[in-house]
């Protein structure tokens, strides 16, 4: 008779939340599949493997530096926003 059943509302919100989490996970997997390149090192000799390792190390270093900068900027913004 009444549509204001709190138990049903909780169940609906949990289902919606669960769906959104599942959708977010699916989107995350799709994005990672687009971004992650296959390694493709079949047939590489030792010097090519070393060169590839250096390239990957350089990329990891760049990404870690970018991550550090973003985390630092985030902390600064949080400090600016927080009440004193």
N, C-alpha and C positions, 0 to 999 in steps of 0.2 A: 504494500500500500504506500509506504514511504520510500523515497529514493535516497534518503539521507542515512543510510546504514553505515556506521563508521567501520565495521569489520569489512564490508564489501569495498569501501573506499580504500582501506589499507591494502587489501589484496590487489585492487586495480593499480594502485600506485607502485606496489612491488613488482607487478608484471610489467608495467611501463618501464620501471627502473631496470629490471632485468633485461628487457628487450633493448633498451638503450645501451646497456653495458655490452650485450652481445653484438649489437650493431657497431659499437665503437671498436670492439676487438676485431670484427671483420674488416672494418675500414683500416685499422692499424695494420693488419696482415697484408691487405692489398697495397697499401702505401709502401710497406717494407719490401714487398716483392718487386715493386717498381724501382725502388732505390738501390737494392742490393744487387750488385752485378755478380755473375758467376766468376769464379777465380780463373778458370781456364789456363792451367799451367801444364797441361799434358804435353809431353815432348820437350819441356824446357831443360836445357843443360844447367850445370851448376852456376855459371856466370849469369844466365838469364834469371834463374831463381833468386840469386843474390840481388840482382837489379830490381826484381819484382818486390822482394822483401823491403828494400830501401824505399821504393815508391809507397808501399803500404804503410811503412813506418812514418814517412813524411805526412801522409794523409791523416793518420791517427793523431800525430802531433798537432796538425792544423785544427782538427776537430776538437781535441782536448782544450786547446787554447781558446777556441770559439766558445766552448762550453763554459770555461772558466769566466770569460768576459760576460757571458749572459747571466751566469749565476751572481756575479758581482753586481751587475746592473740591477738585477732583481732585488738583491738585498738592499741596495741603496734606495730603490723605489719603495720597498716595504718600510724602510726607516723614515722616508719622507712622508709616507701616508700615516704611519702610526702616531697616535696622540702622545704628546710629551708631557 
